[in-house]
Amino acid sequence: MNIDYYAKVHRTDKASWGHNFTEFYEELFGGLRDEQVKILEFGVKFGSSLRMWEDAFPNATVIGVDNNWRIRDSVRPQRSILIDADLGDREKIAEICEEYGPFDIVVDDSAHRSHITRNIVETVFPQHLKQGCWLVIEDTNSGYKNTEKPGCSPEKHDQIDYCMGLVKNVNHSGMLTRCGPRFWADSSEFDIAIKEIRYRPGVMAMQRR
């Protein structure tokens, strides 16, 4: 069974009937299905995606991080490690990574706001992501809308701005017109660590060099 099968079984919106991120995941992670990998996901809410990872990667260690859990006991993930954490706290994210990393797969499906995504990406990548492995940022298209709540100011989901900034930084890593190690003198260590960025509507993945 492919990853999408388990996404549908556990009714996560990552499935092909929803955002269809699973097609992307099959391409990136399909070769790791039977390996003893470590999967870290930020923002798991009801736990559906954790159950998907558990079944699709039977030998994996799965860690889910959130501060707004809504998991019912009847569908509680069986093998996953559940951690309550404020994703605005970089030190807490670093503590989690130090204890459970390094990771083969990291997914940010949390608040979809640039400052939270920045905290996750800049803490986990490249320090706690294995070489050749991927960090995925989901729902980047949420950056084109505001969520309005009665009596509250509009809440901007601007994660796309940070993602596009990463693309610009990597593009600049070869002094604009050239690429390769000998032209990286003016690039940050973080930018140099990004081997590749892949983007599809609503999802972006970064591979560590």
Sequence and secondary structure as in RCSB ss.txt:
>XXXX:A:sequence
MNIDYYAKVHRTDKASWGHNFTEFYEELFGGLRDEQVKILEFGVKFGSSLRMWEDAFPNATVIGVDNNWRIRDSV
RPQRSILIDADLGDREKIAEICEEYGPFDIVVDDSAHRSHITRNIVETVFPQHLKQGCWLVIEDTNSGYKNTEKP
GCSPEKHDQIDYCMGLVKNVNHSGMLTRCGPRFWADSSEFDIAIKEIRYRPGVMAMQRR
>XXXX:A:secstr
  HHHHHHHTT TTSTTTT HHHHHHHHHGGGTTS  EEEEE  TTSHHHHHHHHHSTT EEEEEESS    GGG
  SS EEEE  TT HHHHHHHHHHH  EEEEEE S   HHHHHHHHHHHTTTTEEEEEEEEEE GGGGG EE  T
TS  EE  HHHHHHHHHHHHHHTTTTT  SGGG TTS HHHHHEEEEEEETTEEEEEE 
